[in-house]
Amino acid sequence: MLRRFLDRLYLGAGALAALFIVGICVLMVGQSIFRELGLRTGAINDIVSWFCAAAAFFAMAHAFKHGDFVRVTLILEKVSPGIRRRFEIISLFIASTATVICVGGLVNSPTKVGSSTTLHKACFHCLCGFRK
């Protein structure tokens, strides 16, 4: 009975960690967009840092229970090998494309080098297809 309770608790903590990671993604993308629109982003960096801590700690119990590190195996272990391979190839393609776009944007960026938002601006300009 206690084991079942703990297993459910660990699973719930893992799901909560996943929600915090989604929150981090939404906040970071939103912050980049808000900066480009000239809107103040306030304490978003502080919120993201708290979300990072929460995601790490909530995911620990679930990850240790299954002998994993904190990573995407929560989804990949539930699908068939064929689907898993497709997910991994799609993820690799997305990461490679984003890297090429950002590096190309940095090289050709009209933003001031050394600016704290050079990467954000370069990626935003390159992805949206316009230059300042």
C-alpha positions in Angstrom: 0.0 0.0 0.0 2.8 2.4 0.9 4.8 1.4 -2.2 1.8 2.1 -4.5 1.3 5.5 -2.8 5.0 6.4 -3.3 4.9 5.2 -7.0 2.0 7.5 -7.6 3.6 10.4 -5.8 6.8 9.9 -7.9 4.7 9.8 -11.1 2.9 13.0 -10.1 6.1 14.7 -9.3 7.5 13.7 -12.7 4.4 15.1 -14.4 4.7 18.3 -12.4 8.3 18.6 -13.5 7.3 18.3 -17.1 4.8 21.1 -16.6 7.5 23.3 -15.2 9.7 22.6 -18.2 6.9 23.5 -20.6 6.5 26.7 -18.5 10.2 27.5 -18.9 9.9 27.1 -22.7 6.8 29.3 -22.9 8.4 32.0 -20.7 11.7 32.1 -22.6 10.0 32.3 -26.0 7.6 34.9 -24.7 10.4 37.0 -23.3 12.3 36.9 -26.6 9.1 38.1 -28.4 8.3 40.7 -25.8 11.9 42.1 -26.1 11.6 42.4 -29.8 8.3 44.3 -29.4 9.9 46.7 -27.0 7.9 45.4 -24.0 9.3 45.1 -20.5 10.0 41.6 -19.4 10.5 42.3 -15.8 11.2 39.4 -13.5 10.8 36.6 -16.1 14.4 35.5 -15.6 13.8 35.1 -11.9 10.6 33.0 -12.6 12.5 30.9 -15.1 15.3 30.2 -12.5 12.7 29.1 -9.9 11.0 26.9 -12.5 14.4 25.3 -13.3 14.9 24.5 -9.7 11.4 23.1 -9.3 11.7 21.0 -12.5 15.0 19.5 -11.4 13.8 18.6 -7.9 10.4 17.3 -8.9 11.9 15.1 -11.6 14.6 13.6 -9.4 12.4 11.1 -7.5 10.8 9.9 -10.7 14.2 9.7 -12.6 15.9 7.8 -9.7 13.1 5.4 -9.3 13.4 4.3 -13.0 17.2 4.4 -13.0 17.3 7.4 -15.5 18.8 10.8 -15.6 16.3 13.6 -16.0 15.6 13.5 -19.8 13.0 12.8 -22.3 12.7 9.1 -21.7 9.3 9.7 -20.0 7.8 9.8 -23.4 10.2 7.7 -25.4 9.9 4.6 -23.2 6.2 4.4 -23.7 6.2 4.2 -27.5 7.2 1.4 -30.0 10.8 1.3 -31.3 9.7 2.6 -34.7 7.9 5.6 -33.3 10.8 6.2 -30.9 13.3 6.3 -33.8 11.0 8.8 -35.7 10.8 11.0 -32.6 14.6 11.0 -32.3 15.2 11.8 -35.9 12.6 14.6 -35.8 14.2 16.0 -32.7 17.7 15.9 -34.3 16.4 17.6 -37.4 14.8 20.4 -35.3 17.9 20.9 -33.2 20.2 21.0 -36.2 17.9 23.4 -38.1 17.7 25.7 -35.1 21.5 25.7 -34.7 22.1 26.5 -38.4 19.5 29.3 -38.3 20.9 30.8 -35.1 24.6 30.6 -36.2 23.7 32.0 -39.6 21.8 34.8 -37.9 24.7 35.6 -35.7 27.1 35.7 -38.6 24.8 37.9 -40.6 23.1 39.8 -37.8 22.8 43.6 -37.9 22.7 43.7 -34.1 25.6 45.0 -32.1 28.1 42.3 -31.2 28.5 42.1 -27.5 25.0 43.0 -26.8 23.3 40.8 -24.2 20.5 40.0 -26.6 22.6 39.4 -29.7 21.6 35.7 -29.9 17.9 36.4 -29.3 17.8 39.2 -31.9 19.8 37.3 -34.4 17.5 34.2 -34.1 14.4 36.3 -34.1 15.4 38.2 -37.2 16.5 35.1 -39.1 13.4 33.1 -38.2 11.1 36.0 -39.1 12.9 36.8 -42.3 13.6 40.5 -41.7 16.4 42.7 -40.7 16.4 46.0 -38.8 
